[in-house]
Amino acid sequence: MDISNLFSLFCGIALFMFGMSLMGDGLKRVAGNRLELLLAKLTSTPIRGILLGTGVTAIIQSSSATSVMTVGFVNSGMMKFRQSIGIILGSILGTSITGWVIAMSEIQGSGSWTALFSTTTITGVIAFVGILFRTFSKRYTNAGSIMLGFVVLMVGINTMSASVAPLSESQAFVGILTMFANPVFGILAGVLFACVLQSASAAVGILQALTATGAIDFATALPILLGISIGAAFPVLLSALAAGTEGKRTAFVYLLASVLGVVICDSVFYLLNLVFSFPFMGRTMNAFSIAMVNTLFRLANVVVLCPFIGLVDKLTCFIIKDKPQAATQKIEPIPLEERFLPYPPLAISETRNAIYDMAQAAEKSVQIGFDLLNQYSEEQMDQVTQYEALADQYENRIGTYLMRLSRGELKKEENADVFKYMHTLSDFERITDYAMNIAYIAKRDENENIVFSDEANKALDVIKSAVTELLNRTVKAFIQDEQHVEADIAVLNVVIHKLCNQAELQHVERLQSGTCTLQQGTRFSELLNHMEQISTRCAKIIKSVMEVHADSYQMHAENSQELDLKSSKYKKVLDDYKQKYEI
């Protein structure tokens, strides 16, 4: 084997791995990320989890990608750790499908008409159709990518096979392979091979290419395949370094399942071989037999471990223990998984959970701020402070996350969701700021012993009730994506502004009569301003929700103007609110 063969080998490896990536990306786009969403939702039983993990991995051509997504589901709370074990086992089996695709390179025609079914002919036809789809059809662009990915993969595997063929005459190469027939050395070589390539499918594919030398026998191939199974856990473990305890456990299950499968299958097989001396140990392997052995080993691994999923769960939890709980529980934001950014439906679902949590935090902070005006406590003050800090973190994290997501290719409805969340982030954050300001006023009133008059307290109670209703309805409408509440909320917002103006005028009369002091009046005006601002932010949130609906642009344009409160459309709603909230 000379230098030209070496460069040809590198070229073949590059084409092979690029073809795998191109084909896998095309398959994922054709699936529309539905398979990833299935992973998150349909894992009620271990068997169902195994089947889903196998199917998704077979489609996206990567057990690492399936496992990394599963780590993300568990880390974000979308899935329980125990549910993930079945998916991990399924991904270990599903990755063997790629070997069967590569094995098609062995198909050759021996006669004039059978040549039509050779790999060369089939690859040529697929390449021609694929480039037509990619060039002239928008509808079938992804299908064209899949076809061209398959073609590049096949060219890469054939290039590798041709480049290593001269090694059959090298005694040094044969001597090295003989070393790998030793189970320990073979497994270590397979682990190293998969770790370097970061892909079990790629490692198996290159081993299949090496069968062209005729120097790979069963005794050599088996331990290398076992090692590849373990080495495939390396990229999954790397992806979980920044994950929480549950995410780390999920990633560790991949390694644990692979190691247990190798130890059990390896021990049983070689013990039986010691007793019966299997005659096929020296049989020369080809691409088909490598794919067969790889699939049978992985299937045996899953079958053996499936009844012991509960034991795997306990063992993993014993090895990776829960973190000790802090004495005082701090409110933490829901994590946003970086792993989901290539899969917009998952990333948007993750964002939705986070911003819903942010909305509920804003609602709670306002309610606690109002409670502090009635009876101040340091414990509740700390809660408002935590919610305000939580909202700041959410605004920064969600905003950054959505900006990164929006750089990719999004569907119309996905763009609409991104628009809605980007336009409501600052509103929810500002609501917690106003709640914090109200809490500070309550604290200063407590420290300075400032007490409002009965008339001022009654007015504040009415306005607080109206703001509370408005905020509750806004958060509920935002979370449930309601489209019929905009008029009610817009009218209630106007009513709150009128109530605040009326309360301000009454406050001026009390100042003139000497019923209230100037210091009391300043605090009273500040409270009215903060409650008005909360009301305004609620109206803005609902308008942003309405804008994402295609049939609501005209309605939004109308409501963005000053409301005609005398029209029949709003008069009854206005009268009801005036009667309910009266100073």
Helices and strands as residue ranges (DSSP letters): H 3-31, H 34-41, H 46-60, H 63-76, H 81-94, H 97-103, G 104-106, G 114-117, H 119-136, H 141-164, G 165-169, H 171-180, H 183-197, H 200-210, G 211-213, H 218-231, H 233-239, H 245-276, G 279-282, H 287-305, G 306-308, H 309-319, G 338-340, H 344-374, H 378-406, H 412-448, H 454-480, H 486-513, H 518-547, G 550-552, H 553-559, H 568-580
